[in-house]
Amino acid sequence: MEKIKSSDEDICVRKNIALQEVVYQPTLITNGPLKCAELSKSRTGYLYLSAFIVNFFSFSAGVGFGWTSPVMSKLVDPGQNPLPNAIKTLEISLIAGIMSLGCAFGPFVSGTLANKVGRKFTLLGLSLPLILSFVALAYTSKVYVYYVARFVKGLSIGGSIAVMPMYIAEIAEDHNRGMLGCFLGVGLSLGVLYAFLVGPILSIKLFSLSCTIAPILFFVLGYFIMPESPVYLASKGDKEGVKKTLMKLRSRGEDEVYVQVSGIMKSFQNDYKGKGGYKSLFTNKGDLKALKITSGLLILQQMSGITAVQSFLETLFKSAGGSIPSDKAPIIIAIIQLLISILTTNLAKHFGRKTLMLISTAGTSISLISIGIFFYFQNNGYNISSISLLPIISLVSYTISFSLGLSGIPWVIIGETFSSNVKFQASTFLTCFCFIASFVITFFFPNFSEFLGMAATFWVFGAFCAVGIIFVACYVPETKGKSLSEIQTMLRK
């Protein structure tokens, strides 16, 4: 047997290639020196197939978020409303907002399951209530079933949002982890686009039934093809299972994955045997500071009005009365959101997190204020023919600005700023916090727009984003290019 040369070890440590975010330990292998270049050339067809299957669930989550927009316009139309009575504003608010409330509690369910039955079977289990909720929405004529189905859908989606990034991170390699993680956002955007494309042309029943296709495909393909996370297998002491899974994911022989297997097993023993738990989240100086920063970013994300805008996008365009049909404008918005989501995966490599957040927050604020200006002129009897395109221009600008930073950067910073022994607790707590805020905003949006007027409502969102620029500039650290240990040291100061 031949030991890896010291120089090769140093290079591998610096590049951190193919060792699942663990520090490489010198290990004897039976196949001679294994250079970094060799490690980086893994044949990853099975890995990409597994990640592609996970994106069926991500797509389904996007459909769940976008479902409200085309359905709401049908519920207020007497000719298309399946309910026995005309729908009320409070009922609209509950149908739109209660899914976010379910999303808030979903991570607590999925977190327990992910550690007990594994990431794969947790995701498979979460897909079943999602399927049932869409079926219930297709066949019901009772408004309370809408509430229950939307809440259950939220539990499933919220739980999956906590587990999907974890699963992808644990099966991916270092050189493709970021890209595969960003594809989850692309899947969400595709799901929203599907809802906006198909929802307006189908009845509520047929649209809801069509929404079951993706989660059904995920369940079937996931059950037979997706592997279990090697990190979960390591937590159970199943070294043989870790080895077999990595051999499939990397398409390599036993000797070639020996280093990775040893690294994952050792990393789990070192990093997870003394979990910090929720108490450490509030008592450790670095983690508490990270909690304050990330909570502020998530409040800013939700107070930009994103869930309210997405839930009532078609209704907004009907209210604006622009030259573009209200059922076509959301499609334009969704396509732009998808393209910007893809673009942002590359921009994040070149610009710092803080820079993108500042650009995003400023652009979002200006866009919201301009939307408010349009509704102000419209509601006060001004001639708006010359600015009839302002709503679509402003919403396009809003979508671009939001997608550049506010959409994904807060979640990136969450993954970078917390100690490894509290990361899951922090993710669960913050996901719950985020969706409770989302529920409150979505629930009160129709009431605010009736009481304050559409213009004032958007101005409130815009003003909050303007304050957010100051928050980002003064309190959010730049984490790009820094190691996790450097970030922790910076937060403890």
C-alpha positions in Angstrom: 0.0 0.0 0.0 1.1 3.5 -0.8 0.4 6.6 1.2 -0.9 9.8 -0.4 1.9 12.4 -0.7 1.8 15.4 1.6 1.7 17.8 -1.2 -1.3 16.0 -2.7 -3.0 16.1 0.7 -2.5 19.8 1.1 -4.0 20.5 -2.3 -7.0 18.3 -1.6 -7.6 20.1 1.7 -7.4 23.5 0.1 -9.7 22.6 -2.8 -11.9 20.4 -0.5 -12.8 18.1 -3.4 -15.3 15.3 -3.1 -15.1 14.9 0.7 -18.7 16.1 1.6 -17.6 19.3 3.4 -15.2 17.4 5.8 -11.6 18.1 6.4 -9.5 15.5 4.7 -7.5 13.2 7.0 -4.5 11.3 5.6 -5.7 7.9 4.8 -4.0 4.8 3.3 -5.6 3.6 0.1 -4.8 0.5 -2.0 -4.8 2.2 -5.4 -1.8 4.5 -5.3 -1.9 8.3 -5.0 -5.4 9.7 -5.7 -4.9 13.2 -7.2 -7.4 16.0 -6.9 -7.9 16.0 -10.6 -8.9 12.4 -10.5 -11.3 13.1 -7.6 -13.0 15.9 -9.5 -13.8 13.8 -12.6 -16.4 11.6 -10.9 -18.9 10.1 -13.3 -22.0 11.7 -11.9 -24.9 10.6 -14.1 -26.6 8.8 -11.2 -26.1 11.8 -8.9 -27.6 14.2 -11.4 -30.5 11.8 -12.0 -31.2 11.7 -8.3 -31.1 15.5 -8.0 -33.4 15.8 -11.1 -36.0 13.5 -9.3 -35.8 15.7 -6.2 -36.7 18.7 -8.4 -40.1 17.1 -9.1 -40.9 17.9 -5.5 -39.4 21.4 -5.8 -41.6 21.9 -8.9 -44.6 20.7 -7.0 -43.8 23.2 -4.2 -43.7 26.0 -6.8 -47.1 24.9 -8.2 -48.4 25.0 -4.6 -47.3 28.6 -4.3 -48.6 29.6 -7.7 -51.9 27.8 -7.5 -53.6 30.6 -5.7 -53.3 33.3 -8.4 -55.3 31.6 -11.2 -57.7 30.0 -8.8 -58.6 33.2 -6.9 -59.9 34.8 -10.1 -62.2 31.8 -10.6 -63.5 31.8 -7.1 -64.7 35.4 -7.4 -66.3 34.6 -10.8 -69.9 33.3 -10.2 -69.7 31.3 -13.4 -66.6 29.4 -12.3 -66.9 29.3 -8.5 -67.5 25.7 -7.3 -68.6 26.9 -3.9 -72.4 27.1 -3.2 -72.1 30.8 -2.1 -70.2 33.8 -3.3 -66.8 33.9 -1.7 -66.0 36.6 0.9 -62.8 38.6 1.5 -62.1 36.8 4.7 -62.4 33.4 3.0 -60.1 34.5 0.2 -57.5 35.6 2.8 -57.7 32.3 4.6 -57.4 30.2 1.4 -54.4 32.3 0.3 -52.6 32.5 3.6 -53.3 29.3 5.5 -50.8 27.4 3.3 -48.0 29.6 4.7 -49.2 28.7 8.2 -48.8 25.0 7.3 -45.4 25.7 5.9 -44.3 27.2 9.2 -45.0 23.9 11.1 -43.8 21.5 8.4 -40.1 21.7 9.3 -40.8 20.5 12.8 -42.4 17.4 11.5 -39.9 16.7 8.7 -36.9 17.4 11.0 -37.9 14.6 13.4 -38.6 12.2 10.5 -35.4 13.1 8.6 -33.3 12.0 11.5 -35.4 8.9 12.3 -36.3 7.4 8.9 -33.9 9.2 6.6 -34.0 12.0 4.1 -35.3 9.9 1.2 -38.3 8.3 3.0 -39.2 11.6 4.7 -39.5 13.3 1.3 -41.4 10.4 -0.1 -43.8 10.5 2.9 -44.3 14.3 2.5 -45.3 13.9 -1.2 -48.4 11.8 -0.2 -50.3 14.5 1.7 -49.4 16.9 -1.1 -51.1 14.6 -3.7 -54.1 14.2 -1.4 -54.5 17.9 -0.9 -54.6 18.6 -4.6 -57.2 15.8 -5.1 -59.3 17.3 -2.3 -59.2 20.7 -3.9 -60.3 19.2 -7.2 -63.5 17.6 -5.9 -64.7 19.7 -3.0 -67.4 22.3 -2.9 -66.9 23.2 0.8 -64.8 26.2 1.7 -63.5 24.5 4.9 -62.0 21.7 2.8 -60.0 24.4 1.0 -58.7 25.6 4.4 -57.7 22.0 5.4 -56.2 21.1 2.1 -54.2 24.2 1.8 -52.9 23.8 5.4 -51.9 20.2 4.7 -50.3 21.3 1.4 -48.3 23.8 3.5 -47.1 21.1 6.0 -45.8 19.1 3.1 -44.1 22.0 1.2 -42.7 23.5 4.4 -41.3 20.2 5.5 -39.8 19.5 2.0 -38.1 23.0 1.9 -36.3 22.1 5.1 -35.2 18.6 3.8 -34.5 19.0 0.1 -31.5 21.3 0.4 -30.1 19.0 3.1 -30.5 16.0 0.9 -28.9 17.6 -2.1 -26.0 18.9 0.0 -25.4 15.4 1.4 -25.4 13.5 -1.9 -23.6 16.2 -4.0 -19.8 16.8 -4.5 -18.2 20.0 -3.5 -17.7 21.2 -7.0 -21.3 20.8 -8.0 -23.1 21.3 -4.7 -23.8 25.0 -5.2 -25.2 24.4 -8.7 -27.4 21.5 -7.7 -28.7 23.5 -4.7 -29.6 26.5 -6.9 -31.6 24.2 -9.2 -34.1 23.8 -6.4 -34.9 27.4 -6.9 -35.2 26.9 -10.6 -37.6 24.0 -9.9 -39.7 26.3 -7.7 -39.8 28.9 -10.5 -40.8 26.3 -13.1 -43.7 25.2 -10.8 -45.0 28.8 -10.4 -44.7 29.2 -14.2 -46.7 26.0 -14.7 -49.5 27.3 -12.4 -49.7 30.6 -14.3 -49.7 28.9 -17.7 -52.1 26.1 -17.1 -54.3 27.5 -14.3 -56.1 30.1 -16.3 -57.1 27.7 -19.1 -58.4 24.8 -17.0 -61.2 24.5 -14.4 -60.2 24.4 -10.8 -60.9 20.7 -10.8 -58.8 19.8 -13.8 -56.0 22.2 -12.8 -55.8 20.7 -9.3 -55.7 17.2 -10.7 -53.0 18.1 -13.1 -50.9 19.4 -10.2 -50.8 15.8 -8.8 -48.6 14.6 -11.8 -45.3 15.9 -10.5 -45.5 14.6 -6.9 -46.7 11.2 -8.2 -43.7 11.0 -10.5 -41.5 12.0 -7.6 -42.9 9.3 -5.4 -42.5 6.5 -8.0 -39.1 7.5 -9.4 -37.8 8.5 -6.0 -38.8 5.2 -4.4 -37.0 3.1 -7.0 -34.1 5.3 -8.0 -33.1 7.8 -5.3 -30.4 6.7 -2.8 -30.5 7.5 0.9 -28.3 10.3 2.1 -24.8 8.9 3.0 -24.7 11.3 5.9 -27.9 9.8 7.3 -26.4 6.4 6.9 -23.3 7.5 8.7 -25.5 8.8 11.6 -26.7 5.2 12.0 -23.2 3.8 11.9 -23.9 2.1 8.6 -20.4 2.3 7.1 -21.2 -0.4 4.5 -24.3 1.6 3.4 -22.3 4.8 3.1 -19.7 3.0 0.9 -22.3 1.4 -1.4 -24.2 4.7 -1.8 -21.1 6.7 -2.7 -20.0 4.0 -5.1 -23.4 4.5 -6.9 -23.4 8.3 -6.7 -19.8 8.7 -7.9 -19.8 5.6 -10.3 -16.5 4.5 -8.7 -15.0 1.4 -7.2 -14.6 0.6 -3.5 -11.0 1.7 -3.3 -11.8 5.1 -5.0 -14.5 6.1 -2.5 -12.5 4.8 0.6 -11.3 8.3 1.5 -14.8 9.8 1.3 -16.3 7.0 3.3 -13.8 7.5 6.1 -14.1 11.2 6.0 -17.9 11.2 6.3 -17.8 8.7 9.2 -15.1 10.6 11.0 -16.8 14.0 10.4 -20.1 12.7 11.8 -18.5 11.4 14.9 -16.6 14.7 15.5 -19.3 17.2 14.6 -22.5 15.7 15.7 -22.0 13.7 18.8 -22.6 16.8 21.0 -25.4 18.7 19.4 -25.9 22.3 20.6 -29.7 22.3 20.2 -32.0 25.3 20.5 -30.5 26.5 23.8 -27.1 27.1 22.1 -28.9 29.0 19.3 -29.8 31.7 21.9 -26.7 31.5 24.2 -23.7 31.2 21.8 -22.6 34.7 20.9 -21.9 33.9 17.3 -25.0 31.9 16.7 -27.2 34.5 18.4 -25.8 37.3 16.2 -26.4 35.1 13.1 -30.0 34.5 14.3 -30.6 38.3 14.6 -29.1 38.9 11.1 -30.9 36.1 9.4 -34.2 36.8 11.1 -33.9 40.4 9.9 -33.3 39.3 6.4 -36.3 37.0 6.4 -38.5 39.7 7.8 -37.3 42.0 5.0 -37.9 39.2 2.4 -41.5 38.8 3.5 -42.2 42.5 4.0 -41.3 43.0 0.4 -44.8 41.5 -0.2 -43.6 38.6 -2.3 -46.2 36.1 -1.1 -49.0 38.6 -1.4 -48.0 39.6 -4.9 -47.6 36.0 -6.1 -50.9 34.9 -4.5 -52.9 37.8 -6.0 -50.9 38.5 -9.2 -53.8 38.0 -11.6 -56.1 39.9 -9.4 -53.6 42.8 -9.3 -53.5 43.0 -13.1 -57.3 43.0 -13.3 -57.4 45.9 -10.8 -54.8 47.8 -12.7 -56.8 47.4 -16.0 -53.7 47.5 -18.1 -53.4 46.8 -21.8 -52.0 43.3 -21.2 -54.6 40.6 -20.3 -54.6 39.8 -16.6 -54.2 36.1 -17.3 -51.1 36.6 -19.5 -49.2 39.1 -17.4 -48.5 36.6 -14.6 -47.0 34.3 -17.2 -44.6 37.0 -18.3 -43.6 37.6 -14.7 -43.1 33.9 -14.0 -40.9 33.5 -17.1 -38.7 36.4 -16.0 -38.5 35.0 -12.5 -37.3 31.7 -13.9 -34.6 33.3 -16.1 -33.4 35.5 -13.3 -33.2 32.5 -11.0 -30.9 30.8 -13.5 -28.9 33.9 -13.9 -28.5 34.5 -10.2 -26.7 31.1 -9.8 -23.9 32.6 -11.9 -24.0 36.2 -10.4 -23.5 34.8 -6.9 -20.0 33.6 -8.0 -18.9 37.1 -9.0 -20.7 39.4 -6.6 -20.8 39.4 -2.8 -23.9 38.4 -0.9 -24.1 41.9 0.6 -23.8 43.6 -2.8 -26.6 41.5 -4.3 -28.8 42.1 -1.3 -28.3 45.9 -1.5 -29.1 46.0 -5.2 -32.1 43.7 -4.7 -33.6 45.6 -1.8 -33.2 49.0 -3.5 -34.7 47.8 -6.8 -37.6 46.1 -5.0 -38.3 49.3 -3.0 -38.4 51.5 -6.1 -40.6 49.0 -7.9 -43.2 48.8 -5.1 -43.4 52.5 -4.8 -44.0 52.9 -8.5 -46.8 50.3 -8.4 -48.3 52.3 -5.6 -48.1 55.5 -7.6 -50.0 53.9 -10.5 -52.8 52.8 -8.2 -52.9 56.3 -6.6 -53.4 57.9 -9.9 -56.0 55.3 -10.9 -58.0 55.6 -7.7 -58.0 59.4 -7.8 -59.5 59.9 -11.2 -56.3 60.8 -13.2 -56.0 59.9 -16.8 -53.7 56.8 -16.7 -53.7 55.9 -20.4 -50.2 57.2 -20.8 -48.9 54.9 -18.0 -51.1 51.9 -18.6 -47.9 49.7 -18.9 -46.5 50.9 -15.6 -47.9 47.9 -13.6 -46.3 45.3 -15.8 -43.0 47.3 -16.0 -43.0 47.8 -12.3 -43.8 44.1 -11.6 -41.1 43.0 -14.0 -38.6 45.2 -12.2 -39.9 43.9 -8.9 -39.5 40.3 -10.0 -35.9 40.9 -11.3 -34.9 42.9 -8.2 -36.4 40.3 -5.8 -34.9 37.3 -7.5 -31.4 38.9 -7.6 -31.0 38.7 -3.8 -34.0 38.7 -1.5 -35.3 35.5 -2.9 -32.3 33.2 -2.2 -29.4 35.1 -0.5 -31.0 35.0 3.0 -31.1 31.2 2.8 -27.5 31.1 1.6 -26.5 33.2 4.6 -28.4 30.9 6.9 -26.3 28.0 5.7 -23.1 29.9 6.1 -23.4 31.7 9.5 -24.5 29.1 12.0 -22.3 26.5 13.8 -22.6 23.0 12.4 -24.1 21.6 15.6 -27.1 24.1 15.5 -27.7 24.3 11.7 -30.7 22.2 11.5 -32.3 23.8 14.6 -31.6 27.2 13.1 -33.0 26.2 9.7 -36.2 24.8 11.4 -36.7 27.8 13.6 -36.1 30.3 10.8 -38.3 28.5 8.2 -41.1 28.5 10.8 -40.5 32.2 11.5 -40.5 33.0 7.8 -43.7 31.3 6.9 -45.6 32.7 9.9 -44.6 36.1 8.6 -45.7 35.0 5.2 -49.1 33.9 6.5 -49.7 37.2 8.4 -48.9 39.3 5.3 -50.8 37.2 2.8 -53.8 37.0 5.2 -54.0 40.7 5.8 -53.2 41.8 2.2 -56.8 41.8 0.9 -58.0 43.6 4.1 -55.2 46.1 4.0 -55.8 46.8 0.3 -59.5 47.4 1.0 -58.9 49.5 4.1 -55.8 51.5 3.1 -56.2 51.3 -0.6 -53.9 49.4 -3.0 -51.6 52.4 -3.4 -50.9 52.8 0.4 -50.4 49.0 0.8 -47.6 48.9 -1.8 -46.1 52.1 -0.3 -45.9 50.3 3.0 -44.0 47.4 1.4 -41.8 49.8 -0.5 -41.0 51.9 2.7 -40.1 48.7 4.6 -37.6 47.7 1.8 -36.1 51.2 2.0 -35.5 50.7 5.7 -34.1 47.3 4.8 -31.3 48.9 2.7 -30.0 50.5 5.9 -30.2 47.2 7.8 -28.3 45.3 5.1 -25.7 48.1 4.8 -25.1 48.3 8.6 -25.6 44.8 10.0 -25.2 42.1 7.3 -21.6 40.9 7.0 -20.0 39.9 3.7 -19.5 36.1 3.7 -18.3 35.5 0.1 -14.9 34.0 0.0 -14.7 33.3 3.7 -14.4 29.9 5.2 -17.1 28.8 7.8 -14.5 29.1 10.6 -13.7 32.7 9.5 -17.4 33.6 9.4 -17.8 32.2 12.9 -14.8 34.1 14.2 -16.2 37.3 12.6 -19.6 36.9 14.2 -18.1 36.3 17.7 -16.4 39.7 17.7 
